Amino acid sequence: PNVTWDTVQANPTKFWDYQHLSRNPNITLDIVRENPRENWLYDSLSCNPNITLDIVQANPNIKWRYFMLSANPNIKWETMQAYPNEEWSCFAFSTNPNLTWDIVLDNLEEPWCIYDLYANPSLKECPSHKNSSEPIYQKWLYYNSIATGHVDLKSANLAPDEYGYLSCIPNITWNVILNNLDEPWNFNYLARNNYPYQNMLIKEQCIREWFAVKLIKKNY
């Protein structure tokens, strides 16, 4: 997000990644229009937070992708319901900050992405919902309890594939990981979390020790 169009123009010899640049919040549709020869990706532009449904509808000549637009923070569940003929995606909407557990539990038949649901920091508890006993919600509660140390991971007896879900939980602490280095963590998902600066040394040490454990297991 610190990269602006001025930055790009001031460094023309750099190999800019237009997939990520197209979704950069400093990039606007006006910039895209004024620079048509650049390799803009309209898939990525569709989830740019500067793009609204009004802009999409006012520019039908652009190849918008509603799958990616579903993840755009300007799109709400009500928006998708109001335009049912568009190719919205609940799979992509799983990352949308406007998503709530009420929406998910009211629409269990939709193809939600479980990993992105569990990684979505906007989701809050809704214990009074009629479907709150559903496994998709109960497992999220359980993984959160483990992630915050309220349930001891060693006694949780998680299956190996469950560590992928646990690694997605935004508020998982590095102490939980550090005390369980021999478990099959998914560091790709863990890397999405924003850990406080004071935990960076713990994080670096954790990664070093985790790789050391893996190396030992591989050789012995």
HELIX and SHEET records of a PDB file:
HELIX    1   1 TRP A    5  ALA A   10  1                                   6    
HELIX    2   2 TYR A   18  LEU A   21  1                                   4    
HELIX    3   3 LEU A   29  GLU A   34  1                                   6    
HELIX    4   4 TYR A   42  LEU A   45  1                                   4    
HELIX    5   5 LEU A   53  ALA A   58  1                                   6    
HELIX    6   6 TYR A   66  LEU A   69  1                                   4    
HELIX    7   7 TRP A   77  ALA A   82  1                                   6    
HELIX    8   8 CYS A   90  PHE A   93  1                                   4    
HELIX    9   9 TRP A  101  ASP A  106  1                                   6    
HELIX   10  10 ILE A  114  ALA A  119  1                                   6    
HELIX   11  11 PRO A  135  ALA A  147  1                                  13    
HELIX   12  12 LEU A  153  SER A  155  5                                   3    
HELIX   13  13 GLU A  162  CYS A  168  1                                   7    
HELIX   14  14 TRP A  174  LEU A  178  1                                   5    
HELIX   15  15 PHE A  187  LEU A  190  1                                   4    
HELIX   16  16 TYR A  197  ASN A  199  5                                   3    
HELIX   17  17 MET A  200  ASN A  219  1                                  20    
END                                                                             
